[in-house]
Amino acid sequence: MSDTIKYLLDEGQIPKTWYNIQADLPKPAPAVLHPGTHQPIGPSDLAPLFPMELIMQEVSTEREIDIPEPVRQVYRQWRPSPLYRARRLEAVLKTPAKIYYKYEGVSPSGSHKPNTAIPQAFYNREAGVKRLVTETGAGQWGSSLAFAGCVFDLAVQVFMVRVSYNQKPYRRALMETYGATCIASPSDQTQSGRAILAQRADHPGSLGIAISEAVEIAAQRDDTKYALGSVLNHVLMHQTIIGQEAMIQMEMAGDFPDVIVGCTGGGSNFAGIVFPFLGAQLRGGRKVRIVAVEPAACPSLTRGQYAYDFGDTAHLTPLTKMHTLGSTFTPPGFHAGGLRYHGMAPLVSHLLELGLIEATAYHQIACFDAGVQFARAEGIVPAPEANHAVRGAINEAIRCREEGKSQTILFNLCGHGHFDMQAYIDYFSGNLKDIKYDEAELAMALAGLPSMKEAA
């Protein structure tokens, strides 16, 4: 038997529907509110930013949403993605645990992000949209939307967080290869960006700022819509194709996870692997322990407040109830740029409040330690973001070793690190540091959360 076993479905087993966890929640998630009236928003409030089909998916409580055939045809280029048994890693750890990982690095852009970029581009094309504008942290989302723009003949403009723009030039080059325009954020091309630069010319940027710039551009042009790579309900739902495939593959392996681990920044990768398993549990199925792993330098789940907040720094977006560090909070420039968001997806935040998931946070050196150990055992170099899930899975395996328990651990390896090798160079040279956020800045950002007395 091979040390590493791959459980691979055929194309005919690609799911035909996305799973919507809102159908099975024991308590509905809090409503999204209009920032002016503090009343629940309606479809018309979102129409300037999104096509109506995505808006209806955002508010849907139907358990299954059909995946359009043109989207499934594109998915077939890399889906179904493989599930691996990490036997060599198990041996290195001397653990009685069984470790499986779902590998999303096989997509054209090298991460899980095309799972939502493709349908978002499709629905926009169907609505007559000619141009998409978005933000990106580390570049996985920007490059994925750029790829989707190629597929559906849409122009794509990406505001990339400046610290990542400088750290990850190859991500930017990939976006440009796909034909997208990539701009360092904050920029001088928007009112939001100019206001930030006026305060600090060398501002490192944040996802909240980049979102403000993208939303501002989208609201100004009739032929342009905004696309988001995480956080929103429909984005998380598109990613559930990961967990649905994994459920079938775990059955092929004759196994079922006791613990599922996922890294969390905005929540889409975590939701993709977790929601189908959790939904089955909520419908009376087997219980599974779920661990969300986030960066200690941007700990929205473990340190943030559960409150209504804006999704962007300039306060152009509706108010959502989520675990947040405050919309004006700027995380330090650690290498996992895709996890540098001040808030967590409302649905993921809601699940934590319901006690259905747990959360933990790690600094980046510990995560890179785990990523290198994984690469030397399994041969795949994870992205900095994915290293957080690797760290969480290894810690769970060590716990099993120490407690003498034989459990099954599943995690989502959401992307490869081929464009992130400077981070590994910094790690091996000793230049990678555990960066702490500014407590005073966090306190100030949390103090500035919107007053919700009117919504009481």
C-alpha positions, -999 to 999 in steps of 0.1 A, spaced: 0 0 0 13 35 -9 24 58 19 0 84 6 -34 73 -7 -54 95 -30 -92 93 -30 -103 107 -63 -138 109 -77 -147 110 -114 -162 140 -132 -197 126 -129 -195 128 -91 -190 166 -91 -219 179 -70 -248 194 -89 -259 217 -61 -243 240 -36 -253 234 1 -269 263 20 -264 259 57 -290 285 64 -317 259 58 -305 239 88 -295 265 114 -311 260 148 -314 298 150 -314 322 120 -284 344 116 -290 381 125 -302 403 96 -280 425 75 -289 461 82 -289 493 63 -263 516 78 -286 546 77 -319 532 90 -306 501 109 -334 482 93 -330 449 73 -318 456 38 -337 443 7 -325 431 -27 -327 467 -41 -301 478 -16 -276 454 -30 -285 458 -67 -259 484 -74 -232 460 -64 -244 425 -73 -265 408 -100 -299 397 -88 -292 360 -90 -263 363 -64 -285 386 -43 -312 359 -41 -286 333 -32 -274 356 -4 -308 357 13 -320 322 3 -329 296 30 -332 268 4 -310 239 14 -298 232 -22 -290 257 -50 -285 243 -85 -250 248 -100 -255 260 -136 -241 236 -162 -217 262 -177 -202 265 -142 -199 227 -138 -182 225 -172 -155 249 -160 -153 231 -126 -144 199 -145 -110 214 -153 -98 207 -117 -128 192 -99 -132 169 -82 -101 178 -62 -82 150 -45 -84 138 -9 -52 125 5 -44 103 35 -12 118 50 4 85 61 40 99 60 30 128 82 13 105 106 45 84 108 67 115 114 43 126 142 41 91 157 5 96 162 -24 71 163 -45 96 145 -54 93 109 -49 126 90 -67 134 57 -64 166 37 -86 179 8 -62 196 -16 -75 227 -34 -42 237 -48 -50 218 -81 -71 247 -95 -57 269 -123 -49 297 -98 -37 273 -71 -63 278 -44 -100 272 -35 -110 307 -47 -121 297 -83 -150 277 -67 -168 310 -62 -150 332 -88 -164 311 -117 -201 313 -107 -198 350 -98 -183 358 -132 -210 336 -148 -239 353 -131 -225 387 -139 -220 378 -175 -256 365 -177 -268 399 -163 -250 418 -190 -222 431 -168 -190 440 -187 -165 446 -158 -158 433 -123 -139 451 -96 -127 435 -64 -101 435 -36 -75 409 -27 -52 403 2 -25 378 -7 -37 376 -43 -54 342 -44 -88 358 -49 -76 384 -73 -59 359 -95 -89 336 -94 -114 363 -104 -89 373 -131 -90 337 -144 -128 337 -142 -129 370 -162 -109 352 -190 -134 324 -190 -165 346 -193 -150 376 -212 -152 402 -184 -127 429 -176 -113 427 -141 -98 453 -119 -82 443 -86 -72 465 -56 -45 445 -39 -35 453 -3 -3 472 -6 18 451 18 9 420 -2 13 439 -35 50 444 -24 55 410 -8 40 389 -36 49 402 -70 42 368 -87 6 369 -76 3 403 -92 20 389 -123 -5 360 -125 -34 384 -124 -19 405 -152 -12 373 -172 -49 366 -170 -56 401 -183 -66 418 -150 -55 452 -138 -38 451 -104 -36 483 -83 -18 487 -49 -43 497 -22 -47 523 -8 -44 541 -41 -49 576 -55 -77 563 -79 -105 565 -53 -118 590 -28 -114 563 -1 -78 556 -10 -68 592 -13 -83 599 22 -62 571 37 -30 582 19 -36 618 31 -34 604 67 -4 582 60 15 582 27 31 548 34 0 530 46 4 492 43 -33 488 34 -59 464 46 -87 443 31 -112 468 46 -95 496 27 -93 477 -5 -130 467 -2 -139 504 1 -120 512 -31 -135 484 -50 -171 492 -38 -166 529 -46 -156 521 -82 -185 496 -87 -211 521 -75 -200 547 -100 -204 526 -132 -235 510 -146 -215 484 -165 -195 473 -134 -203 451 -105 -184 442 -73 -172 407 -66 -162 395 -31 -140 365 -24 -152 356 11 -175 366 40 -208 368 22 -233 340 24 -234 332 -13 -196 331 -14 -194 306 14 -221 285 -2 -202 282 -35 -173 268 -16 -194 239 -1 -186 219 -32 -153 211 -13 -170 195 17 -196 177 -4 -169 160 -24 -150 153 9 -180 135 24 -181 111 -6 -143 106 -5 -143 99 32 -169 73 26 -147 58 -2 -119 56 24 -143 39 48 -138 66 74 -154 97 89 -137 127 106 -139 131 143 -122 166 139 -123 190 110 -97 219 109 -98 249 87 -79 282 85 -101 313 88 -96 348 75 -129 358 60 -144 323 63 -149 309 28 -123 282 29 -134 271 64 -171 271 54 -163 251 22 -150 221 41 -171 224 73 -206 234 63 -217 201 46 -205 180 75 -220 204 100 -253 205 81 -255 167 82 -249 168 120 -277 194 124 -300 171 106 -293 143 131 -261 129 116 -228 120 133 -213 147 155 -179 162 145 -157 186 164 -148 217 143 -118 239 149 -112 272 132 -76 284 131 -68 321 127 -37 342 128 -28 356 163 -20 389 146 -55 393 133 -77 373 157 -113 382 149 -128 350 163 -107 348 195 -103 384 203 -129 404 183 -163 415 195 -195 399 182 -212 431 170 -227 449 140 -199 465 120 -191 477 85 -173 453 61 -150 481 49 -130 509 63 -148 538 45 -182 525 57 -197 521 22 -211 486 30 -242 474 50 -239 465 86 -234 428 94 -232 411 128 -199 393 130 -169 388 151 -149 420 144 -118 438 154 -133 471 141 -136 482 105 -108 508 110 -83 482 124 -52 476 103 -36 443 109 2 441 109 18 429 76 23 392 83 27 369 53 -7 352 54 -22 382 36 -54 363 28 -62 362 66 -57 399 73 -94 409 75 -109 427 104 -141 407 105 -153 371 102 -181 359 79 -215 364 97 -224 327 93 -191 315 107 -194 340 136 -230 329 142 -219 292 144 -193 302 170 -219 320 191 -241 289 189 -213 268 202 -212 246 171 -175 254 163 -144 264 183 -116 288 175 -79 291 182 -51 314 170 -14 308 162 15 331 153 31 328 119 64 311 129 46 282 145 25 279 113 55 279 91 71 253 113 41 231 106 41 240 69 77 229 64 72 197 84 42 190 62 61 197 30 90 174 40 65 146 47 39 150 20 58 170 -7 33 198 -10 44 233 0 13 251 15 4 287 11 10 308 43 -27 309 49 -30 271 46 -2 267 71 -26 277 98 -48 247 90 -17 225 89 -7 238 123 -41 231 137 -42 195 123 -7 187 135 -16 199 170 -47 177 170 -26 148 159 -1 155 187 -30 157 212 -42 122 200 -6 109 206 -4 124 241 -39 111 250 -35 77 233 -66 83 212 -70 71 176 -91 98 159 -96 108 123 -86 144 114 -96 162 82 -84 195 71 -86 217 40 -53 225 23 -67 255 5 -38 264 -17 -1 259 -26 27 282 -17 45 284 -51 40 321 -53 48 327 -17 84 314 -15 97 348 -3 79 340 30 97 307 32 130 324 24 123 348 53 115 318 75 147 299 67 169 331 70 154 339 104 138 371 91 102 359 97 89 375 129 58 369 150 42 403 147 18 415 173 -11 438 166 -13 472 183 -35 469 214 -42 506 215 -52 506 178 -75 476 185 -91 493 214 -97 525 194 -112 505 165 -135 486 188 -145 518 205 -156 531 171 -181 503 164 -215 516 152 -240 524 179 -270 501 174 -294 517 198 -318 524 170 -319 487 160 -329 475 195 
